[in-house]
Amino acid sequence: MKIIRWIKHRLKHKLSHFSLSALKETFKKHGVALVVIIVIWEIIEDILFPLLFMWLGKNVNPWFITGAPISWLLCLHPIVVPITWAAWMKFSNASQEKEQ
């Protein structure tokens, strides 16, 4: 019974982060950082990746040129933005703790 109670508590705690009030609070506190992360990733994904594939196609192997249009079709936001956001939160919280 203790394990079931513990699992239930952990799930409730994890899902509470997805409530509307928690999401609003996070966006109020860190909204600018999240927007910057999304915009920078958009620039990387839509400009730098195709340029990288074209450069690789010219200098390494012509097959890399096929990666340029594929990089416009492939969307990595669901993977990269949460990872970058988690790293930013860890870094920003660590720097805040050092200041205090």
N, C-alpha and C positions, 0 to 999 in steps of 0.2 A: 504494500500500500504506500509505503514511503517513497518508493521509486516513481510510482504513478503520480503522486502529488508533486514530486520534484520536476518531472517532465512537464506536467501541466503548468507549473509555475514558470519554468523556463520558456515554454512556448508562449504563454501569456505575456511575459516580459519582452520577448523578441517581437511579437506582433504588435505590441503597444507602440513601437517605433513607426509603424505604418498608419497610425491613426491620423485623422485629418488635423487635429490640433498639434500633434507632434511634428507633422510635416510642415505646417505653417510656422511653427516656432523655429525649426531648422532653417527654413527659407528666410525668415526675418533675421536670424543671427548670421547666416553664412551665404545669403543669396548671391552676393557679388562674386564670391569665390567660385560658387557653382557655375554661374554664368561664364566666368572667365575660363574655367576648365572646359566647358562645353564648346565655347568659341575657339579656343586654341586647338582642341582636338579636331574640330571641323576644318580648320585651316590645314592641320597636318594631314588629315585624311583626304581632303579634296584637292590640295595643291601639292604638298610635298611628296606624298606617295606616288602620284602619277609622274612627277618629275624624276623621282628616284628610279622608277621602273624604266622610264625612257632613257635615262643616263646609263643604267645597267644594260639595257638593250643595245645601246650604241657601243659601249666600252667592254662589256663582258661577254654577253651572249644574246643574239637577236631574239631569242625566245622570251626574254624579260619584257620586251615591248608589249606582249599580250597582257602583262600585269597592269598596264596603265588604264585601259577601260574597265578591267575587272576591279581595280581599286575604287572606281566611282560607283560600281554596283554593290560592292561588299560594304556592309555597315558593321563597324566594330564598336559602336557606341555602347551597346548593352554590356560589353565586356570591359572596355578601357575606362569609361567614365566612372563607374563605381570603384574600380581599383585606384584610379587617380584620386578620387574623392576620399577614399579611405586613407591613402597615403597623406593627403593634405590635412585631414582631420588629425591624424597621428602626429604629424609635424607641427601643426599649429597648436595643438594641445601641449606638446612637449615644450614649445617655445614659451607658451603662457605660464607653464609651471616653473620654468627657469626664472621668469621675470618676478614671480611672487616669492 
